Amino acid sequence: MAAGGVILRSLVLLTVAKFGATQWDEDSFQGMFDDETESGFTRMLDDRLRKMESSMCFEYDPGMVCTNETNLYLGCNCMTNFTALGEQCYDIPCKTYRYIYENMADILKTLMDQENI
């Protein structure tokens, strides 16, 4: 699963678990937002997203040894494969993570305001 997919899947699972949402409706989404956090999501979701950062944003080290303790979300297989792509590509998961962390709440709010998608 792509890095963005991991983050989005986790957000969906957290939201369903927290709010008991069985379908996506406006009330389910409204409970996810908090303008007081950096991400724009509730503190619980913001904390969970922050925990993902260490797995998604790692230093380029072709000789690194990945363990479950150092990579809880992305997985060692993906981490190793991104590192194998070289210095130009290893940080794709981190860039994806940061984009989602900084923009996803606003994107979801904009989608909620749309009458037609």
The 8 nearest C-alpha neighbors of each residue, nearest first, counted from 0:
[[1, 4, 5, 2, 3, 73, 77, 8],
 [2, 0, 4, 3, 5, 92, 73, 77],
 [1, 3, 5, 92, 4, 0, 6, 95],
 [4, 2, 6, 5, 1, 95, 7, 96],
 [3, 5, 1, 7, 2, 6, 8, 0],
 [6, 4, 2, 8, 3, 7, 9, 1],
 [5, 7, 9, 3, 4, 8, 10, 2],
 [6, 8, 10, 4, 9, 5, 3, 11],
 [9, 7, 11, 5, 10, 6, 4, 12],
 [8, 10, 12, 6, 7, 11, 13, 5],
 [11, 9, 7, 13, 8, 12, 14, 6],
 [10, 12, 14, 8, 9, 13, 15, 7],
 [13, 11, 9, 15, 14, 10, 16, 8],
 [14, 12, 16, 10, 11, 15, 17, 9],
 [13, 15, 17, 11, 16, 12, 18, 10],
 [14, 16, 20, 19, 12, 18, 13, 17],
 [17, 15, 13, 14, 19, 18, 12, 20],
 [18, 16, 14, 15, 19, 13, 20, 12],
 [17, 19, 20, 15, 14, 16, 27, 30],
 [20, 18, 15, 16, 17, 21, 14, 27],
 [21, 19, 15, 18, 22, 27, 23, 14],
 [20, 22, 19, 15, 23, 27, 18, 24],
 [23, 21, 20, 24, 27, 15, 19, 25],
 [24, 22, 27, 20, 25, 21, 28, 26],
 [23, 25, 27, 26, 22, 28, 20, 29],
 [24, 26, 28, 27, 29, 111, 23, 30],
 [27, 25, 29, 28, 24, 30, 23, 20],
 [28, 26, 24, 25, 29, 30, 20, 23],
 [27, 29, 25, 31, 26, 30, 24, 23],
 [30, 28, 26, 31, 27, 32, 25, 108],
 [29, 31, 28, 32, 27, 26, 41, 18],
 [32, 30, 28, 29, 40, 41, 33, 14],
 [33, 31, 40, 41, 39, 30, 29, 34],
 [34, 32, 41, 40, 39, 35, 36, 31],
 [33, 35, 39, 36, 32, 40, 37, 38],
 [34, 36, 33, 39, 37, 41, 40, 42],
 [37, 35, 39, 38, 34, 33, 40, 42],
 [38, 36, 39, 35, 101, 45, 34, 40],
 [37, 39, 100, 101, 40, 36, 45, 104],
 [38, 40, 34, 33, 36, 104, 37, 32],
 [41, 39, 32, 33, 31, 38, 45, 44],
 [42, 40, 33, 32, 44, 43, 31, 45],
 [41, 43, 45, 44, 46, 40, 36, 33],
 [42, 44, 46, 41, 45, 47, 40, 48],
 [45, 43, 47, 41, 46, 42, 40, 48],
 [44, 46, 42, 48, 47, 43, 40, 41],
 [47, 45, 49, 43, 44, 48, 42, 50],
 [48, 46, 44, 50, 49, 45, 43, 51],
 [47, 49, 45, 51, 50, 46, 44, 52],
 [48, 50, 46, 51, 52, 47, 45, 53],
 [51, 49, 47, 48, 52, 46, 53, 54],
 [52, 50, 48, 49, 54, 53, 55, 72],
 [51, 53, 55, 49, 54, 50, 56, 48],
 [54, 52, 56, 55, 51, 50, 57, 70],
 [55, 53, 70, 52, 51, 56, 72, 73],
 [54, 56, 93, 52, 92, 53, 73, 51],
 [57, 55, 93, 53, 52, 54, 90, 92],
 [56, 58, 55, 59, 53, 54, 90, 93],
 [59, 57, 60, 56, 90, 89, 82, 63],
 [58, 60, 82, 86, 61, 57, 89, 90],
 [59, 61, 63, 62, 58, 82, 57, 86],
 [60, 62, 63, 82, 59, 83, 85, 79],
 [63, 61, 60, 64, 59, 82, 79, 65],
 [64, 62, 60, 61, 65, 79, 59, 82],
 [63, 65, 62, 66, 79, 75, 61, 60],
 [64, 66, 75, 63, 69, 70, 67, 79],
 [67, 65, 68, 69, 70, 64, 75, 74],
 [66, 68, 70, 69, 71, 65, 75, 74],
 [69, 67, 66, 70, 71, 65, 54, 72],
 [70, 68, 66, 67, 65, 71, 54, 53],
 [69, 71, 54, 67, 68, 74, 72, 73],
 [70, 72, 67, 54, 74, 68, 73, 69],
 [73, 71, 74, 70, 54, 51, 5, 55],
 [74, 72, 54, 70, 77, 55, 71, 78],
 [75, 73, 76, 77, 72, 70, 78, 71],
 [74, 76, 78, 65, 77, 79, 70, 66],
 [75, 77, 79, 78, 74, 80, 73, 65],
 [78, 76, 80, 79, 75, 74, 81, 73],
 [77, 79, 75, 81, 80, 76, 74, 82],
 [78, 80, 82, 76, 77, 81, 75, 83],
 [79, 81, 83, 77, 82, 78, 76, 84],
 [82, 80, 89, 84, 78, 83, 79, 77],
 [81, 83, 89, 79, 84, 80, 85, 78],
 [82, 84, 80, 85, 81, 79, 61, 89],
 [85, 83, 81, 82, 88, 89, 80, 86],
 [86, 84, 83, 87, 82, 88, 89, 81],
 [85, 87, 88, 89, 59, 84, 82, 90],
 [86, 88, 85, 89, 84, 90, 91, 82],
 [89, 87, 90, 84, 86, 85, 91, 81],
 [88, 90, 81, 82, 86, 91, 85, 84],
 [89, 91, 93, 92, 88, 94, 56, 57],
 [90, 92, 94, 93, 89, 88, 95, 81],
 [93, 91, 95, 2, 55, 90, 94, 96],
 [94, 92, 56, 55, 96, 90, 95, 91],
 [93, 95, 91, 97, 96, 92, 98, 90],
 [96, 94, 92, 98, 93, 97, 3, 91],
 [95, 97, 93, 99, 94, 98, 100, 92],
 [98, 96, 100, 94, 99, 95, 101, 93],
 [99, 97, 95, 101, 96, 100, 102, 94],
 [98, 100, 103, 96, 102, 97, 101, 95],
 [101, 99, 97, 38, 98, 102, 96, 103],
 [100, 102, 98, 38, 99, 97, 103, 37],
 [103, 101, 99, 105, 104, 98, 100, 106],
 [102, 104, 99, 106, 105, 107, 100, 101],
 [105, 103, 107, 39, 106, 102, 108, 40],
 [106, 104, 108, 103, 107, 102, 109, 39],
 [107, 105, 103, 109, 104, 108, 102, 110],
 [106, 108, 110, 104, 109, 105, 103, 111],
 [109, 107, 105, 111, 110, 106, 104, 112],
 [110, 108, 106, 112, 107, 111, 105, 113],
 [111, 109, 107, 113, 112, 108, 106, 116],
 [110, 112, 108, 109, 113, 107, 25, 114],
 [111, 113, 109, 110, 108, 114, 107, 115],
 [114, 112, 110, 115, 111, 116, 109, 108],
 [113, 115, 112, 116, 111, 110, 109, 25],
 [116, 114, 113, 110, 112, 111, 109, 108],
 [115, 113, 114, 110, 111, 112, 109, 107]]
